[in-house]
Amino acid sequence: MKVDLGLQVAANAFIDALTPIVGSVRAGRGASASNASPVAASPVADDARRLVTAEAFDLARGFIDADQRATDEELWSLIVAFAPVHDPTLLERTPDQLRGEGLTTGARTFLDAPSALFAELLGADVRDGSSWSTTYYEHAVALGFMTASLDDHTDRNELLTIERFRGSLLEAIKDGRVAAPLPHATVTDAEAKADTGDAHATAGGDTEPDEVPLPPARPIDELLAELDELIGLDAVKHEVKLVTNLLRVQQLRRERGLQTNEQSRHLIFTGNPGTGKTTVARLLAQIYRTLGVVERGQLVETDRSGLVAGFVGQTATKVVEVFDRADQGVLLIDEAYALVRGSEQDFGREAIDTIVKLVEDRRDRLVVIAAGYPAEMGDFVHANPGLESRFPKTIAFPDYTTDELIRIFVSLCDNGHYRADDDARRRVGLYLEAQPRVRGFGNGRVVRNLFEDAVARQASRVVEIADPTDVDLVTLLPVDIADPPLLPAAVAPDAG
């Protein structure tokens, strides 16, 4: 059988990049870039190469075992990749024999925590101000994605394993406070082109003379780091990362001419207003651009009013116009369920029918996200037989907790160069706790309105001060925070 060489390429890249680094660290040669260059053969260099090669082998075995099954494709790739550099006897065995020996069984535990080699490089970074652990991270994650791309089918457990591994290394790097550049983990041609600012390379065309040039696409890890910085939304972040990881695996297979089980990229977002749906959609648009799914990565927002006309023959035209604006980017349809409502003469159904056709016709140029309340979005999906298959994945956005909403308020203060004292923050908490958490609760919008009201109240208060200090001008006090609705007398500010 023909064996894919992707794993061999990724493994050799890991070995070639890490061997001189490990040799330099173990030889105590410091952290300058020149110390990572190839050195003459020596016992230290030979030991470093053996150690790094064994590390790559253990990583590959761990990623193969992520779904607790080792396929022929994976094991043949493992043989081809590591027989020449690690264990020549692999060539004497077949995949069935390797499975019988349990070569990969339980190997996924190697990925449960950063390895001893990674810890050694991280320690060197902390000591010397180098960034060797970042180099390990980039090549190890690339090895993980390449391993996951060996099979036709990518199991969810494989994506989960890569994400846990990626997250554990990044957390260790952050905890070590390494003064290193943000890891890129660039593993696909699309990402490499994006990382060098070749915005149109994946589309195969040049920029039109009258077009405004696009800024360089942002590296995936930079976008995921921005996602992680969002307050709350842990489950949403998790699902977005899995979507991203699957796209990266599919991109790797596509680049090597392998079959891909293409899945619809369109999504349903459910949740109350102000839960971050637009913010996450904007990040996803940029992720899709970096991965070569779309060329431009802009986010276009619309709703029923932007899609439905009042006269026969106009609705389809309006829908096409919106899709044209979103071409090579992401279209976010807010309150999409509103298209289902109305009488038989209403044109919302015509809009849905047109959306279904355009989603299919432009599946390689556009990603659509339909958003709204959970129950009503079920009505939207069932409004047309073609919608359910084209929007197979739903990401639920929960309401923020009170603590998370207070953090959002503090973030708004920081961005606006204000400071809320401890009593003011407690007052914010009381206000938010008194808000009924029912359908339509505004979440972040409630906080923004509260913040803007507080700034206006603070301005009215400060203007009465004869000679306000700099602290007066930027400090929000409890009196600047609106009264909580229906606040119990026991905790009211004036209660005696």
C-alpha positions as CSV (number, residue, x, y, z in Angstrom):
1,M,0.0,0.0,0.0
2,K,1.1,3.6,-0.5
3,V,2.1,5.1,2.7
4,D,1.5,8.8,3.4
5,L,4.8,10.6,4.4
6,G,3.2,13.4,6.4
7,L,4.1,11.9,9.7
8,Q,7.7,11.4,8.6
9,V,8.0,15.0,7.5
10,A,6.5,16.3,10.9
11,A,8.7,13.9,12.9
12,N,11.9,14.9,11.1
13,A,11.0,18.6,11.5
14,F,10.6,18.0,15.3
15,I,13.9,16.1,15.5
16,D,15.9,18.5,13.4
17,A,14.6,21.6,15.3
18,L,14.9,20.2,18.8
19,T,18.2,18.2,18.6
20,P,20.6,21.2,18.5
21,I,18.5,23.0,21.1
22,V,18.7,20.0,23.5
23,G,22.4,19.6,22.8
24,S,23.1,23.2,23.5
25,V,21.0,23.2,26.8
26,R,22.7,20.0,28.0
27,A,26.1,21.4,27.1
28,G,25.4,24.6,29.1
29,R,26.0,26.8,26.1
30,G,23.5,29.5,26.9
31,A,20.5,30.9,25.0
32,S,21.8,32.7,22.0
33,A,20.4,31.8,18.6
34,S,23.8,30.5,17.4
35,N,23.8,27.9,20.1
36,A,20.9,26.2,18.4
37,S,22.8,25.7,15.1
38,P,24.1,22.2,14.1
39,V,27.2,21.2,15.9
40,A,29.9,18.7,15.1
41,A,29.2,15.1,16.1
42,S,29.8,14.5,19.8
43,P,28.5,12.2,22.5
44,V,26.3,15.1,23.7
45,A,24.9,15.7,20.2
46,D,24.3,12.0,19.7
47,D,22.6,11.7,23.0
48,A,20.5,14.7,22.3
49,R,19.3,13.3,18.9
50,R,18.4,9.9,20.5
51,L,16.5,11.7,23.2
52,V,14.6,13.9,20.9
53,T,13.9,11.1,18.5
54,A,12.5,9.0,21.3
55,E,10.4,12.0,22.4
56,A,8.9,12.3,18.9
57,F,8.2,8.6,18.8
58,D,6.3,8.8,22.1
59,L,4.4,11.8,21.0
60,A,3.3,10.1,17.8
61,R,2.3,6.9,19.6
62,G,0.3,9.0,22.1
63,F,-1.6,10.9,19.3
64,I,-2.3,7.6,17.5
65,D,-3.8,6.2,20.8
66,A,-6.0,9.2,21.3
67,D,-9.0,7.4,19.9
68,Q,-7.9,4.1,21.4
69,R,-7.5,2.5,18.0
70,A,-4.5,2.2,15.8
71,T,-5.4,1.9,12.1
72,D,-3.2,0.4,9.4
73,E,-2.6,3.9,7.9
74,E,-1.4,5.2,11.2
75,L,0.9,2.3,12.0
76,W,2.4,2.1,8.5
77,S,3.1,5.8,8.8
78,L,4.7,5.2,12.2
79,I,6.9,2.5,10.7
80,V,8.1,4.6,7.7
81,A,8.7,7.6,10.0
82,F,10.7,6.0,12.8
83,A,12.3,2.8,11.4
84,P,15.1,4.9,9.8
85,V,15.8,7.1,12.8
86,H,14.7,5.2,15.9
87,D,14.0,1.5,15.6
88,P,15.0,-0.4,12.4
89,T,13.2,-3.5,13.6
90,L,9.9,-1.8,13.0
91,L,10.4,-2.7,9.3
92,E,10.2,-6.3,10.3
93,R,6.7,-6.0,11.7
94,T,3.2,-5.5,10.2
95,P,0.5,-3.3,11.7
96,D,-1.2,-6.4,13.0
97,Q,1.9,-7.4,14.8
98,L,2.4,-4.0,16.3
99,R,-1.2,-4.0,17.5
100,G,-0.6,-7.5,19.0
101,E,2.4,-6.1,20.8
102,G,0.4,-3.2,22.1
103,L,2.9,-0.7,20.8
104,T,0.5,2.2,21.0
105,T,-1.9,0.9,23.7
106,G,-2.1,3.3,26.6
107,A,0.4,5.6,24.9
108,R,-2.0,8.5,25.2
109,T,-1.1,8.9,28.8
110,F,2.3,10.3,27.6
111,L,0.3,13.4,26.6
112,D,-1.5,13.9,29.9
113,A,1.2,16.3,31.3
114,P,4.2,18.1,29.8
115,S,7.1,15.7,29.4
116,A,10.4,15.7,31.3
117,L,12.1,17.0,28.1
118,F,9.7,19.9,27.8
119,A,10.2,20.7,31.5
120,E,14.0,20.8,30.9
121,L,13.6,23.2,28.0
122,L,11.2,25.4,30.0
123,G,13.6,25.5,32.9
124,A,16.4,26.6,30.6
125,D,14.0,29.4,29.3
126,V,13.3,30.6,32.8
127,R,17.0,30.6,33.6
128,D,18.4,32.0,30.4
129,G,15.6,34.1,28.9
130,S,15.4,31.8,25.8
131,S,12.3,30.4,24.1
132,W,13.2,26.8,23.5
133,S,9.9,25.5,25.1
134,T,8.0,27.5,22.5
135,T,9.9,25.7,19.7
136,Y,9.0,22.4,21.3
137,Y,5.4,23.5,21.5
138,E,5.1,24.5,17.9
139,H,6.6,21.2,16.5
140,A,4.9,18.9,19.0
141,V,1.5,20.4,18.2
142,A,2.2,20.2,14.5
143,L,3.1,16.5,15.0
144,G,-0.2,16.0,16.7
145,F,-2.2,17.5,13.9
146,M,-0.3,15.6,11.3
147,T,-0.9,12.3,13.2
148,A,-4.6,13.1,13.4
149,S,-4.7,13.7,9.6
150,L,-3.5,10.2,8.8
151,D,-7.0,8.7,8.9
152,D,-10.0,9.5,6.7
153,H,-12.1,10.0,9.8
154,T,-11.0,12.4,12.6
155,D,-12.5,11.2,15.9
156,R,-13.6,13.8,18.4
157,N,-11.3,12.2,21.0
158,E,-8.3,13.0,18.7
159,L,-9.3,16.6,18.6
160,L,-9.9,16.7,22.4
161,T,-6.5,15.1,23.0
162,I,-4.7,17.7,20.8
163,E,-6.5,20.5,22.6
164,R,-5.7,19.3,26.1
165,F,-2.1,18.7,25.1
166,R,-1.8,22.1,23.4
167,G,-3.4,23.8,26.4
168,S,-1.2,22.1,29.0
169,L,2.0,23.2,27.2
170,L,0.7,26.8,26.8
171,E,-0.3,26.9,30.5
172,A,3.2,25.8,31.5
173,I,4.8,28.4,29.3
174,K,2.6,31.1,30.8
175,D,3.2,29.9,34.3
176,G,6.9,29.9,33.7
177,R,6.6,33.5,32.5
178,V,8.9,32.8,29.6
179,A,9.8,35.9,27.7
180,A,9.1,34.2,24.3
181,P,7.1,35.2,21.3
182,L,3.6,33.8,21.1
183,P,3.7,30.2,19.6
184,H,2.3,29.9,16.1
185,A,2.2,26.2,15.7
186,T,1.8,26.8,11.9
187,V,1.0,23.4,10.5
188,T,-0.7,24.0,7.1
189,D,0.3,25.8,3.9
190,A,-2.7,28.1,4.4
191,E,-1.5,29.1,7.8
192,A,2.1,29.5,6.6
193,K,0.9,31.9,3.8
194,A,-1.3,33.7,6.3
195,D,1.5,34.1,8.7
196,T,3.7,35.8,6.0
197,G,1.0,38.1,5.0
198,D,0.1,36.4,1.7
199,A,-3.6,37.1,2.1
200,H,-4.6,36.0,-1.4
201,A,-2.3,33.0,-1.9
202,T,-5.0,30.5,-0.9
203,A,-7.5,31.9,-3.4
204,G,-5.1,31.7,-6.4
205,G,-5.6,35.3,-7.6
206,D,-4.0,38.7,-7.3
207,T,-5.4,41.7,-5.7
208,E,-7.5,43.9,-8.0
209,P,-5.9,47.3,-8.6
210,D,-8.8,49.2,-7.0
211,E,-9.1,46.9,-4.0
212,V,-7.9,48.0,-0.6
213,P,-5.1,45.5,0.3
214,L,-6.1,43.2,3.2
215,P,-3.9,43.2,6.3
216,P,-2.0,40.0,7.0
217,A,-4.1,37.2,8.4
218,R,-3.4,36.5,12.1
219,P,-1.8,33.3,13.3
220,I,-4.2,30.7,14.7
221,D,-2.6,30.7,18.2
222,E,-2.9,34.5,18.4
223,L,-6.6,34.2,17.6
224,L,-7.2,31.4,20.1
225,A,-5.3,33.4,22.7
226,E,-7.7,36.3,22.1
227,L,-10.6,33.8,22.5
228,D,-9.2,32.6,25.8
229,E,-9.0,36.2,27.0
230,L,-12.8,36.5,26.7
231,I,-14.5,36.4,30.1
232,G,-16.4,33.2,30.8
233,L,-17.7,31.2,27.9
234,D,-15.6,28.1,28.7
235,A,-17.9,25.7,26.9
236,V,-18.1,28.0,23.9
237,K,-14.3,28.3,23.7
238,H,-13.9,24.6,23.9
239,E,-16.3,24.0,21.0
240,V,-14.7,26.7,18.9
241,K,-11.3,25.1,19.4
242,L,-12.6,21.7,18.3
243,V,-14.1,23.3,15.2
244,T,-10.7,24.9,14.5
245,N,-8.7,21.7,15.1
246,L,-10.9,19.8,12.8
247,L,-10.4,22.4,10.0
248,R,-6.7,22.2,10.5
249,V,-6.7,18.4,10.2
250,Q,-8.8,18.6,7.0
251,Q,-6.5,21.3,5.6
252,L,-3.5,19.1,6.1
253,R,-5.2,16.2,4.3
254,R,-6.2,18.4,1.5
255,E,-2.7,19.7,1.0
256,R,-1.4,16.2,0.7
257,G,-4.0,15.2,-1.8
258,L,-5.8,12.9,0.6
259,Q,-9.6,12.3,0.8
260,T,-11.4,14.6,3.2
261,N,-14.9,13.9,4.6
262,E,-16.1,17.5,4.1
263,Q,-18.6,18.7,6.7
264,S,-20.7,21.7,6.6
265,R,-19.0,24.7,8.3
266,H,-22.2,26.6,9.0
267,L,-23.2,27.0,12.6
268,I,-26.1,27.7,14.9
269,F,-25.4,30.0,17.9
270,T,-28.0,29.9,20.7
271,G,-28.3,32.1,23.7
272,N,-29.6,35.3,25.2
273,P,-28.5,38.7,23.9
274,G,-25.2,40.0,25.1
275,T,-23.5,36.6,25.6
276,G,-20.7,37.2,23.2
277,K,-22.1,35.6,20.0
278,T,-21.0,38.4,17.7
279,T,-17.5,38.6,19.3
280,V,-17.0,34.9,18.9
281,A,-18.3,35.1,15.3
282,R,-15.8,37.8,14.5
283,L,-13.0,35.7,15.8
284,L,-14.2,32.6,13.9
285,A,-14.3,34.7,10.7
286,Q,-10.6,35.5,11.2
287,I,-9.8,31.8,12.0
288,Y,-11.6,30.7,8.8
289,R,-9.5,33.2,6.9
290,T,-6.2,32.0,8.3
291,L,-7.1,28.4,7.6
292,G,-7.9,29.2,4.0
293,V,-11.7,28.5,4.3
294,V,-12.5,32.0,3.2
295,E,-10.3,34.6,1.5
296,R,-11.3,37.9,3.3
297,G,-12.7,36.9,6.7
298,Q,-15.0,39.9,7.2
299,L,-18.1,39.5,9.4
300,V,-21.4,40.8,8.0
301,E,-24.4,41.0,10.4
302,T,-28.0,41.0,9.4
303,D,-31.5,40.1,10.6
304,R,-35.0,39.7,9.2
305,S,-35.2,43.3,8.3
306,G,-32.1,43.1,6.2
307,L,-33.3,40.0,4.3
308,V,-37.1,40.3,3.9
309,A,-38.8,42.8,1.6
310,G,-42.4,43.9,1.5
311,F,-43.2,43.1,-2.1
312,V,-43.1,40.1,-4.4
313,G,-39.8,39.5,-6.0
314,Q,-37.7,41.7,-3.8
315,T,-36.8,39.3,-0.9
316,A,-34.6,37.0,-3.0
317,T,-32.8,40.1,-4.3
318,K,-32.2,41.4,-0.8
319,V,-30.8,38.0,0.4
320,V,-28.5,37.9,-2.6
321,E,-27.2,41.4,-1.8
322,V,-26.4,40.4,1.8
323,F,-24.7,37.3,0.7
324,D,-22.6,39.3,-1.8
325,R,-21.4,41.6,1.0
326,A,-20.4,38.6,3.1
327,D,-18.7,36.8,0.2
328,Q,-15.4,35.2,1.2
329,G,-16.3,35.9,4.9
330,V,-18.9,35.1,7.5
331,L,-22.5,36.0,7.5
332,L,-24.2,36.3,11.0
333,I,-28.0,36.2,10.8
334,D,-29.3,37.4,14.2
335,E,-32.7,36.2,15.4
336,A,-32.9,33.9,12.4
337,Y,-36.1,32.3,13.8
338,A,-37.9,35.5,13.0
339,L,-37.8,34.5,9.3
340,V,-40.2,31.6,10.1
341,R,-42.9,33.8,11.6
342,G,-45.7,35.5,9.8
343,S,-48.7,34.5,7.6
344,E,-48.7,32.4,4.4
345,Q,-48.3,35.7,2.5
346,D,-45.2,36.6,4.5
347,F,-41.9,36.6,2.6
348,G,-39.8,35.2,5.4
349,R,-40.2,31.7,4.0
350,E,-38.9,33.0,0.6
351,A,-35.9,34.3,2.4
352,I,-35.2,30.9,4.0
353,D,-35.6,29.1,0.6
354,T,-33.1,31.6,-0.9
355,I,-30.7,31.2,2.0
356,V,-30.7,27.4,1.5
357,K,-29.9,27.7,-2.1
358,L,-27.1,30.3,-1.6
359,V,-25.6,28.3,1.3
360,E,-25.2,25.4,-1.1
361,D,-24.1,27.3,-4.1
362,R,-21.5,29.3,-2.1
363,R,-20.4,26.6,0.3
364,D,-16.7,27.1,-0.7
365,R,-16.8,30.9,-0.4
366,L,-18.9,31.7,2.7
367,V,-19.8,30.5,6.2
368,V,-23.2,31.3,7.7
369,I,-23.9,31.5,11.4
370,A,-27.6,31.6,12.4
371,A,-28.2,32.9,15.9
372,G,-31.1,33.2,18.3
373,Y,-32.9,31.8,21.3
374,P,-32.6,28.0,21.8
375,A,-36.2,26.9,21.4
376,E,-37.0,29.3,18.5
377,M,-33.9,28.2,16.6
378,G,-35.3,24.7,16.4
379,D,-38.3,26.3,14.5
380,F,-35.8,27.9,12.1
381,V,-33.9,24.7,11.4
382,H,-37.1,22.7,10.7
383,A,-38.5,25.4,8.5
384,N,-36.8,23.9,5.4
385,P,-35.6,20.3,4.8
386,G,-32.3,21.6,3.6
387,L,-31.4,23.6,6.7
388,E,-30.8,20.8,9.2
389,S,-28.1,19.1,7.1
390,R,-26.4,22.5,6.3
391,F,-26.4,23.6,10.0
392,P,-25.4,20.4,11.8
393,K,-23.6,22.0,14.7
394,T,-25.0,24.1,17.5
395,I,-22.9,26.1,20.0
396,A,-24.8,27.2,23.1
397,F,-23.9,30.5,24.8
398,P,-24.9,30.5,28.5
399,D,-25.8,33.5,30.5
400,Y,-22.9,35.0,32.4
401,T,-22.7,34.5,36.1
402,T,-22.7,37.6,38.4
403,D,-19.0,37.3,39.0
404,E,-18.3,37.2,35.3
405,L,-20.5,40.3,34.7
406,I,-18.6,42.2,37.4
407,R,-15.4,41.3,35.6
408,I,-16.9,42.6,32.4
409,F,-17.8,45.9,34.2
410,V,-14.2,46.1,35.5
411,S,-12.9,45.5,32.0
412,L,-15.1,48.3,30.6
413,C,-13.6,50.5,33.4
414,D,-10.1,49.6,32.4
415,N,-10.7,50.2,28.7
416,G,-12.3,53.6,29.5
417,H,-9.5,54.6,32.0
418,Y,-11.9,54.5,35.0
419,R,-11.5,52.7,38.3
420,A,-14.4,51.3,40.4
421,D,-13.6,51.1,44.0
422,D,-14.4,48.0,46.1
423,D,-17.7,49.4,47.3
424,A,-18.7,50.4,43.8
425,R,-18.0,46.9,42.6
426,R,-20.1,45.4,45.4
427,R,-22.9,47.8,44.4
428,V,-22.6,46.5,40.8
429,G,-22.9,43.0,42.1
430,L,-26.1,43.9,44.0
431,Y,-27.5,45.5,40.9
432,L,-26.8,42.4,38.7
433,E,-28.0,40.0,41.3
434,A,-31.4,41.8,41.3
435,Q,-31.8,41.4,37.6
436,P,-34.2,38.6,36.7
437,R,-32.3,35.9,34.7
438,V,-35.1,35.1,32.3
439,R,-35.4,34.8,28.5
440,G,-34.1,38.0,27.0
441,F,-31.7,38.9,29.9
442,G,-29.2,41.2,28.3
443,N,-26.0,40.0,29.9
444,G,-23.1,42.1,28.6
445,R,-25.5,44.7,27.3
446,V,-26.9,45.2,30.8
447,V,-23.4,45.7,32.1
448,R,-22.5,48.2,29.3
449,N,-25.6,50.2,29.9
450,L,-24.9,50.2,33.7
451,F,-21.3,51.3,33.0
452,E,-22.3,54.1,30.6
453,D,-24.9,55.3,33.2
454,A,-22.3,55.2,35.9
455,V,-19.9,57.4,33.8
456,A,-22.7,59.9,33.2
457,R,-23.6,60.0,37.0
458,Q,-19.9,60.3,37.9
459,A,-19.5,63.3,35.5
460,S,-22.5,65.0,37.0
461,R,-21.0,64.5,40.5
462,V,-17.4,65.5,39.7
463,V,-18.5,68.7,37.9
464,E,-19.7,69.9,41.3
465,I,-16.3,69.5,42.9
466,A,-14.4,72.8,43.0
467,D,-10.9,71.4,42.3
468,P,-11.2,67.7,41.4
469,T,-8.0,65.6,41.6
470,D,-6.9,63.1,39.0
471,V,-8.3,60.3,41.2
472,D,-11.6,62.1,41.5
473,L,-11.8,62.2,37.7
474,V,-11.4,58.5,37.1
475,T,-13.0,56.9,40.2
476,L,-16.5,55.4,40.2
477,L,-18.1,55.4,43.6
478,P,-21.1,53.5,44.9
479,V,-23.3,56.6,44.4
480,D,-22.5,56.5,40.7
481,I,-24.0,53.0,40.3
482,A,-27.8,52.9,39.6
483,D,-30.1,51.6,42.3
484,P,-30.7,47.8,42.0
485,P,-34.2,47.0,40.9
486,L,-36.4,45.6,43.7
487,L,-33.5,45.6,46.1
488,P,-34.5,43.9,49.4
489,A,-34.7,46.4,52.3
490,A,-32.2,44.3,54.3
491,V,-29.4,45.1,51.9
492,A,-30.5,48.6,50.7
493,P,-27.8,51.2,51.1
494,D,-30.0,53.4,53.4
495,A,-31.3,50.6,55.5
496,G,-30.8,51.3,59.2
